[in-house]
Amino acid sequence: MIEKAIDHIRKNEKSFVELLSRYVAIPSIADNAAGIEECVRALKAAMEDARIAVRVFETEGNPIVYGELKCPDEHAPTLLFYGHYDVQPVEPLDEWKSPPFTATIRDGRMFARGVADNKGQHLAHILAAGAYMKTVGEVPIHCKFILEGEEEVGSEHLTAFAVAHKDLLSADIVYVSDGPMDKSDVPAICYGNRGVFNFRIAVETSTTDNHSGNKGGVIPNAAWELT
């Protein structure tokens, strides 16, 4: 069945590239309210065209766009796609060989702000899901999509959203495509992801102060215990 979806993608490659060109032309820098709003509308429209059920959640910052495709088999695994539609600022402008918000094809590659971080990747997920829905009629697993608009400024409101919507985001695996292409130019899936985990740990080895010369060999050194 996947061959039908692949054939659909090949036949519609030109229109998909044009859609990506329009998508990256939207100046969705995190602090640009107008660009963010326009980008959310475009993202919602693309997901609806792919037959993905879409919900837009307002936050204290930029909106979070959530999408879902259900498999007829309720016991099928669930894959959650993560991406972000906000982009970095474009300064210094004189370093660009072409306008940052005008998609330009050079040597078979598209250049524009956000095309590789991260609009190109998550749009590919959406279009792939849409190809499956339009040819096969259903997906073989449950698919969820979460697309935020503050990744480039620290994802300030994503944690609160995730805590408040644990059931909505429940999944067997999360797929993050926010990264570069491998040097081999072959798509690769890397298992595990680096991140930040903050914590405080305390070790107590005595209830009173002790002179190291008298008791240093008897009472454990807290620093060494931590090590």
Helices and strands as residue ranges (DSSP letters): H 2-11, H 13-24, H 33-49, E 53-57, E 64-69, E 78-84, G 93-95, E 104-106, E 109-111, I 115-119, H 120-135, E 142-148, G 151-153, H 158-164, E 173-176, H 212-215, H 222-226
